[in-house]
Amino acid sequence: MRWLFALALLAWSPSAALAQRPTTFRTEWGGPRLRVSARVATDLLPKSVSVSPDGRRLAVCNFGRTGHDNVFLYDSETLARIGVVDFDGNAVESAWSPDGQTLYVSNFRHNLLEVIDVESLAVRDRVPVGAHPKGVTLSRDGSFIYVANYFGRSISVVDARELREVRRLATDERPRGMAVLADETLLSAAFHGAVVHVFPSGHEDRAAEWEVCELPRDILASPDGAGFYMTCSLGYIGFYRREGAGRPFAIAATGRNPRSIGMTSDGRFLGVANFTSSDVTLIDTVARTHRRVAVPRAEHIVGLAMHPDSSAIRMYATSWNTGELILLTGRPPSD
């Protein structure tokens, strides 16, 4: 019956959810307009897209492939495919090392973290983690890799230099989103829950649990690490400060069933992938606006990333059912 409960929550009006959350402000409709500038074929079921630290390359994980064509690399300007990574298993999500030379990819089928050399496209190492890993993120200094074990009720902490799991953090059911604050505190949200777990750096036990929303999805730390953004499957994204203990100080509406979040390096623009409505949302955190953007012929937008440079808006999205990587572009407002 749990799936019926989840469907009922997703059918619930986002306005009802917003009404229950006292906020400092809510974003208004408006802001930059986006258009689809390019779209290229990926392989089956492209789950995620990530951008290299220098903004030049994209990594798309093809969840529907096992044993070959697991990860495609693209030029971020032209969307020309520039590389293919093959390994036994299937890829879910990826994260780049701070220098952009290594790509860390979760292997859902074989419970591994794949460590990929970006120049040679070779798998350099494979690190055993928990059951069915999905989300991957790094500590702010790049010394640790955090892997959310979706069916393992845990997060694996991997030493980036030694490439071995050094701790495993217990979570609630279906951990998904993770973010790291300025002092290296790790935040984790379990999808089948309504809280964020707070893990101080180097500790195995939770220091706190912050009540947030039902069915939390992705978490993204603000550039200064003083707060975070989180998508809630009920149809909005919350803006949080650490001292707020889980209560958002702002809310922006999204499409239906928001999932992945992307952000420019200065934190000005946020992008949200809306899975059920098959569109995206662009949020201007300075002007406090949001705009929902249609993506013609897309079916289930699942992955999303933003180019780090906010001087020209470039949003990358993956369409799950149609097997595409889509580039949306726009002009930022003149302040």
N, C-alpha and C positions, 0 to 999 in steps of 0.2 A: 504493500500500500504506500510505501515511501514515495514512489514515483508519482502517485496521484497527488500527494501532498505537495511535491515540488511543482507539478503542473498548475496546481491551484495558486501557488505563490507567484508563478510567472504570469498567470492571467490577472493577478491583482493589479489594480491601477497604480502606476508609479506616483500619481499625485497623492494617493493615500500614504505611501511610504514617505514622501516628502513632508506631508503634514505632521508626521509623528517625530520629525527630527528638527529641533530648534537650531537655527542657523544664524550666522552673522550676515550672510548674503546668499542669494541665489543668482546664478548667471542669467542673463537675458538672451533672448533669441537675436542672432545677428553675428557679425564678425566676418572674417574673410570668406570669400567664395572659393570653392575648389572645383576643378574639372579633371576628368580622366585624361591624362596625357599619353599614357602607354599601357599596354597589357601584353604579357607574354605567357606562354604555356609553361607550367611546372610539370611535375609528374603527379601521381595519384595522391589526393587528399593532402594538400600542403598545409600542415598544421601551424607553422610559425614562420616569421621572418624577423631577422635581426640585422642591425647595421654595424659595421666595423667602427672602431673609435674615431678613425679619420674620415668617416663618411663615404669612403670610396667603394666599399663592397657590401653586398647583401648575402645573407645565408638563408636559404629556404629549406625547411625540413619536410620531406615528402613522407608523411606517416604511412601512406598506403603501399609503400615499397618495402620489401624485406630482402636483403641480400645484395641489392644493387640500386644505384640512383637514389641513395638515401638523402643526400644533401646536394643541392645545387647552389653554386656561387654565381652572383650576377654583378655586373658593373652598375653602380647606383645611378649613374647619369643616363645611360642608354638602355638599361635592362638587358644588355647582351649577356648571354651565359658564358662565364669564363672558367668554370671548373665543375667537376663532379666528384663526390666522395662516395665510395662504396664500403659497406661493412655488413656483417651478418647480423640481422636484426632490423628494427625499424626506428627511425628518428622522430622525436617529438619536438623538443625545443633546444635552443642553442644560446650560448653566451660567449663573448669574445674576451680574450685576455686584454689587459690594459694596453699592451704594445701592439695588439692586433695580429700577432703572429700565431696565436693558437686559438682554436675554436673548440669549445666544450659542448658536446651533444648528448642528450639523454637517449638511451637505447631502451625503449619500453619493453620489448619482448625478452631481452636477455638480462635485464637488471644491471645495466652497466652505464658508466659514463665514458663516452668515447672522447679521446684526446687527439685532436687532428692538427697536424702541421699545415698551416694555410698555404704556404708556398708550394710544397710538394703534393698537397692534398692526400697525404698518407696518414693512416691512423698510427699515431706514435705510441699510444698506450690505451689500455682499457681498465677502468677501475670498477670493481664490484661495489654496488650500492644496494639500496633496499628494493622492495617489490614494486615493479612497474614505475620507474622514474618518469617525471614529466618536467616540471619547472626547474630551471637552472639559473642561478645568479651568483655573483662574486662579492666577496668582501670589498670594502672601498679601497683597500690597499692591494687587492689582487692576490693575497696570500692564501685565501681559502675559497673553495667552490662549494656552494650549497645546492643540494639536489633534493627536490621534493618527491618523495616516494608515494605515489598516488594511492596505491593499494597496500602500502606498508605502514600507514599511520605514523610516518616518521620523516625526518630530514637527515640526509647524510652530509656530514661535514668532511670535505676532502682537502687535504693539504696539497696546495698547488705545486709546491716544489717536490715533495716526495711522491705525489700522486698515489695516495692511499687514504682510505677513510680513517679518520682519527676519532670521530664521535658520531653518535646517532641520537637525534633529538626526538622525543616522543611528541606526537601531535594528535589532534582529533582526526576523524575520518576524512579521507580524501584531501590531503594537503595540496595546495595549488600555488597561490600567490606568495611571493617572498620579496622583502625589501630590506636594505641595510641602512641604518641611520648613521649620523656623523661619528658617533662613538663606537661604531661597529656592532651595535645592538641589532639582532636579527628579528624581523617581524615575519610571521607566517600566518596565513589564513587557511583553514580547512573548509572545503566547499560544502560539506555536510555539517554545517555548524553556523554560528553567528558571532564568533569571537576572533580576535587576533591574538596569537600567542607571542609573548615578548621574551626573547632569549638574550641575556647579556653575553657579550663576546667571551668565549672560552668556557662557558657554563653549559651543563647538560640540562639543568632544570629551568623551568619557566619562572621568570620574575613576576609576571603578571599576565592577566588575560583581559583584554579590552572588548567589551560588548560593542559590536558594530551593526551589521545588518544580516538578514537571512541570505544564505547562499552567496557569500563573498567570492569574488573571482581573482582578479589580478591586483597586485600592489606595486606601486612605483614610488621610490623615495624622491623627495624634492631634491634639486641640485645641491642645496646646502646641508641636506641630511637632517634638517630640523623637523620635518614632517613627511607626510606621504599622501598619495592618492590611491583610491581603491574603487574598483567597479563592483557594484552589487547587481545581481541578476534580475532584480525587480525593475531595473530600468533607470539607474542613475549612477553617477560617480561622485564620491565624497572626497572633500579636501580636509585633511586632518593635521593637527599639530600634536607633537608628542605630549605636551602637558594637558591636552584635551582628553586623555584617557579614553580614546575611542569615539568621542562625539565630534561629528564634522563641524567645522566652522563655515563651510560653504558646500553647496550642492549644485551640480549641473545635470540637467536632463540628458539622456542618451536615447538611442533606439532600443529595440527589444532585445533582451538578453545580452547586455554588454560583456565583452570578454577582455581581450588584450588591450593594454595601454602602451602608447608611445609618447615620447617627449623630446623636444629640442633641448640642447645642452644647457641653455640659459633658463629653461623652465617656462618660457613664454607660451608655447603652444603644446597642447595635449591632443592626442588622437585616440579614439576609442573604436574598436571593432565591435559592431552590433551583429551578433550571429543570427538571430531569428529574423530580424528585419532586413538583413543582407545589405546594410549600409554602414556608413561611418559617421562619427561625430568629431568636429574640430572645436576645441575650446581655447579661447584666448584668456589666460589667467590674469593679464594686466587690465584689459578692457572689460573683463568679466562677461564674456559673451560665449554662446555656444551655437553651432550650426550643424544640423543633421544633413548629410550629403548623400544623395542617391548614387548608387554604382550600377549602371544598367547591366543587365544580364548576369550579375553576380548571384551566386547562391550560397549563402552562409559565409559571411566574412568572419574569419576566425583569428588570423594572425595580423598584427599591425606593428609598424615601427615608423619613427619619424627621423628624417635626416637631422643631424645635430645642429646644422646651421639654420637659424631662424630668419635670416635675411631674405630667403626665398623658401616658401613652405613646400616641402616635399614629403608626402605621406605614402608609405608602402603598405599594401594590404594583400592578404591571400584569400582566395575564394575556394572554400573547401570542396564543394560539389563540382565546380567547373574546372578545377585544376589550373588556377591562374595566379600570377603575380601582377598586381595592378598599381600603377603610379598615379597619384593625384597631386596636382600642383595648384598653387595660388599665391597671390601677393599679400604680404602682411600690410596692415594699415600703416599709414604715415602718421606717427605720433606727434 
